[in-house]
Structures are given as C-alpha cells and as structure tokens.
Amino acid sequence: MTHGGIANDARVNIRYVDSEDLEKDDAAPFDGIDGILVPGGFGDRGIEGKIKAIQYARKKKIPFFGLCLGMQLAVVEIARHLAGLQDAHSTEFNEGTASPVIYLIEEWVDRENKRQQRDRFSDKGATMRLGAYPCKLKAGSIAQKAYNTDMVHERHRHRYEFNMAFRKQLEVCGMVVTGISPDEQFVEIIELKDHPWFLACQFHPEFKSKPFSPHALFREFIKAALKPKQEKQRCRKK
C-alpha cells in the first residue's frame, strides 16, 4: 500500500485491525477509514471478522481490495448476503457446507501444460498453484483500466479456488468476473457492480510491486481511497 501511496503522492496511514476482535465488536475500528484491504492468509482464526469487514466495505461503498484469501472471503460474503446462500463458505473452513463457493480443485493443467492432481490430504507445498499464470481481463473493468491491457501474468500461492458452479448465481447478484484464466478454468479477479471500487484477486500483486514501480492495482486502490477527500477539497475551494 505504501507503493500505491508513492504513486499518488500520498502518505498511507495503515490501521491494522484484528479480525478476531471484529467477531465480537461492532464496526468502530473502521471509523474514519478511506479503504479496506483484506490480505492473504491461512487458518480459520478471524475468518468471520474478515467477512464482516468485507460486508462493511460493500455496504458503506468504501474502496475494498482483497488479496488471495481476501478474494475467497469476498466471494463468501457476496454469496451469503447478496445471493442468499446463508451457509456459503470455503471448504477449507467448512468441509460440509452445502454451498462450497470456494473449494479445493482436484485436477488442473499447470503453467507448464502438465496435469496436476491433489486432494485435501496431499502435502500443501506440492499441491499449491504456484508461480505466474496468465489472466485475461474484461474490457472496461476496473482491472483492465488499471493495467491498460487485456492480458497479464500474475503470481499465485494458494490451494483453494472459486467454484465455477456458482458463477452465474453470483453474477446475477452483482458480482462480475473481470479476470479469468485463458481456458476459463480459474476465476482470478472479481468486482462488484454499483460500487465505486470493489476488487479482489486470487493472486498476490504485492509479489510484483516495487516502491518506484508500484503494482497497478495498489496504485488504483489508493487512488480510489483518496478520491472522496480530494473531491471534498475541490468543493471547498469553489
């Protein structure tokens, strides 16, 4: 996020929020914030708090950026609260969910065109989707405008994926798939209609960001977070 601030000539003040606290308390930690980022991670601690943070960003129209697990939980939030799938979850955290919007894909073709297989008992390191994979961007989307191109390659490090069986149902409710693998097997980026800046990606853009060459998505996230204050300042000057 600091890289994104440099690109926008702004200092980013980061407020760290313990997502476990959000499971117990109200949204007070978000008072006065300009954007919410939910990063990647592992384990079930604080998962419901992260989902609560995403819901807050969606309902309050606050710029939201989800990375890896952050994208997966954004899908869960949309499924639960927009699509009405109240038990929606990732099978990483609830193997028995009737609405597995995020699941462990057991067979896929990797970037070297080799067929890979795995299940939940496989060694984690050997079964992750690792390294750079191509991503096709939807014309006119936030992502496509940020990158200013139609195809990118981004780095991955994860096991669980968006469940394509739920794509149409979630798209009817406002979710938009704006980044997808060329074979349309993997959803890589989602956005939301009727939201100023809501974007979540399955990959890790931070792996390709540098202070003086910031990743396009961090640059645009900070730009979106700055926009309301900048507009208020312009109105005052008038």
N, C-alpha and C positions, 0 to 999 in steps of 0.2 A: 504493500500500500504506500510505503514511503516513495517507491519508484514512481507510482502514479501521481503522487503529490509533486515530485520534482517536475514531471511533465506538464503539470498545471500551475507551476509557480506557486505552490501552496504547501504549508506545513500540515501534515496529517497528525492529528491528536488521536491516538488509539486508546480506546477504553476497553479493557479486557473484562468480559462478563463470564462468570462461572455458570455454565448452563445447568448445573445441578441446582443452583440457587433459584433459577427460573422455574423449576418444577414445583417450588414451594411458595414463591412470592409472585407479586404482580409484575407489571412491565416497567416499574420505576427505574431500573437500570438503563432504560432506553430514553429517558427524558433528555431532550436537547441533542440527540444524536442526528447525524446527517446521512448515515448509511449503515447497513448491517452486512457483515461478511461472516459466513459460516464455513470454516475450513475443512480440510480432510481429517480423517482420524480413524481409529479402530476402537472396538469395545462398546458396551451398551451404557456406560455411565453418561448421564446428562442428555441422553438422546431425546427424551420428551421435551426437555428445556430448549434444545436446539430447534425442534419443530415449532415450539411456541414462539421463538424468536423469528422464525420464517413467517409464521402466521401474522405476527405483529407488523413486519415489513410489508407484507402483502396488503393487509387491511388499511394500514396508515399511508400507503403509497410512498414508502421510504425506499430509496435505492437499495437493492439486495443483490449480493454476489455470493454464489455457492460454489465451493470447490470440492470435487470428488464426493466424499460423504455428504457434503453440503448440497450437492445436486440430488443425491439419492433421497435425502430427507425433504428437500423441496418437493420432489415427486410425491412422497408420502403425505405431506401437508396438503397439497393440491387434491390428491385422491380422497383424503378424509373430509376436507372441509368444502371443496367445490364439487366433487363428483359424488359425495355421499357414501363413500366406501369407508365406513367408520372403523373397520378393523384393518384397514390397509397398513402394510408395513413391509419392511425388508426381511427376507428370510434369514438374514444374518442375525437379527434380533428376535424374530418370532417365526420359527420354522413351520408352525401350524396355522399361520394366517390364511384366511380364505381369500384374501386379496393381496397376493405377493407381487406388488408393483415393482419391487426390486428383488432380484433373485440371482442365484449362482448359476450362470450358464455353464453347461457341462461339456459343450463341444463347440469349437470355433476354429477358424483359419487365422493363423497369426500373420504378422507383417512379412514373414519370410515364405508365406504361402504354404505353411505346414499345418496340418490338422492337429489341434491340441485337445486333450480330454482331461477332465477333472471332476471331482465331486467334493462334498464338504469334508471328507476325510483325507483329502490329498494334502501334501505338505504345502503350506501357504506360499513360500518363496517360489516354488516350482510351478504354481498354478495361477499366478497373477498375470494380468495383461500388463506387460512391462514395455517401456520404450515408446518411441514415436510412432503414431498411427495417423493416417490421413483422415481429414474431416471435411465433408462437403457442406458449404454454408448456404442458407436460404437467402435468396435475393431480397434486399430491403430490410433485413432483420438488423437488430442492434449489433449482433456479432459480425455480420457481413459488412456493415458500415464501419465498424471498429477496425477490422482487418483490412478493409478496402480490397478484398479479393474474394474469390469463390471457393478456394481450396487451401487448407492449411494442414500442417503436420504438428501435432501436439503430443506431449509425453504423458504416459499413463503409469499408474502403480495402484492396482486395485483388483479385486476378485469378483465383486458383485456388479450387476448390470441392470439397466432399465428393462422391464419385461414388456416386450412388444405387444403382447396380448392385450395390454391395457391402453395402447397408444390412442386409438380412436375415441375411446370413452373419455380420456383425459383432455384430448384436443377439443371435444365438444364443450368442455367446461372452461376453455380459455387458455390451456397450455399450448404452446407452439414449439414443435421440434425445429430448431433453426440450425442445428449442426448434427450431421449423421455420417456414418462410415459410407464410403462409396458403394458397398454392397448392401447398404441399408439394413445391416445386421445389428449395429450398435447405435444407440442414441448418445450423442456426445455433448449437445448443448440444448437447453430448453429456455424458453422465455414465456412471458405472460402477456396476453392481450390486456388492454386497458390499465396498464401500469407504466409509469414513466421510465423505470429502469429495473427490470427483474430478470436476471440472467444467472443460470447455473450451468456449470460444465463438469463433465465426468473426468476430465484430465486435470493436470496440475500446471497452470500457466506460470506459476511462480518459478518453475524449473527453467524457464526461458526468459526471465526478466533480469535486467541489469539497471543500475542507477541511472545511467545516461542512455540507456536503450530499453525503456520500460515496456513491459508487455502491453499490447493494445487494450486488452480487457481491463487491466488495472488502471490504465490511463483514463479509459472511458467511465469506469466506475467512480473514480474520484471526481471526474468532470461532472457526472450526474449528481453526486453528493453536494458539490459546490453550487450547482445551478440555482436552487431556491434562494440562497443567501445573496448571490450575485444579482438576481432579479429584484430582490427587495432593495438592495443598494441603489440600483438604477432608478427604481421608482422614487426613492427618497431624493435623489439628485434632481428629478424633474419637479 
